[in-house]
């Protein structure tokens, strides 16, 4: 089953996508910063045999941005991971879902934290991958990485991003930097203003003092070689979320869940089944 639609949220509507078996348990997928549901294009087919998967395009991305543009008005709400979590809850409500498994990656993991804290009854289990708690407990990327990502040379930025997300073996397997898939590198249709708003959403996330409120069974996944969101963040999440499990991929980088999709997806499915 594949469905597309829209859900009412504060200040407008967001576009949602539903894919999988109609009678299967629901899995909400939350993608990274400045990305639409296209983030999940490699992983999602591995999940739809067991789950009815739900995604939505964040404000400023994909079909949600196009819906907003059609109104002729700017979305002037204050964007935050908390607001995006409320959007996620609104999408589930519009689709008649009372409880869901939740799988959040990168900024999507921050949104998933807020959803589990604010709407605990909605979340059956929580998977947090390559993400951080924010605030004083977060370990930020190095100055070297930040400078490389801000290079005025577009080709250099692409090489840096590819190296931060994937191993050299993945890059080589795709014929070099020019052949590396870029669907994790941001929605190319986003406006500069909205991309900057997403950057602030991610940077201002702070659930550090509230992680102990998460009661859903939680699996934390991370790549040991992640320099985009250092692996120390996974340890903090594991220590602060009671009863959580931690799995670190030995050579994975920020996009380990995509590069090693089969292995990582098996972990997610085994965890949801056991919980």
Buried (B, 14 or more C-beta within 10 A) or exposed (E): EEEEBBBEBEBBBBBBBBBBEEEBBBBBBBBBBBBBBBBBEBBBBBBBEBBBBBBBBBBBBBBBBEBBEEEEEEBEEEBBBBBBBBBBBBBBBBBEBEBBBBBBBBBBBBBBBBBBBBBEEBBBBBBBBBBBBBBEBBBEBEEEBEEBBEEEEEEEBBBBBBBBBBBEEBBEEBEEBEEBBEBBBBBEEBEEEBBEBBEEBBEBBBBBEBBEBBBBBBBBBBBBBBBBBBBBBBBBBBEBBEEBBBBBBEEBBBBBBBBBBEEBBEBBBEBBEEB
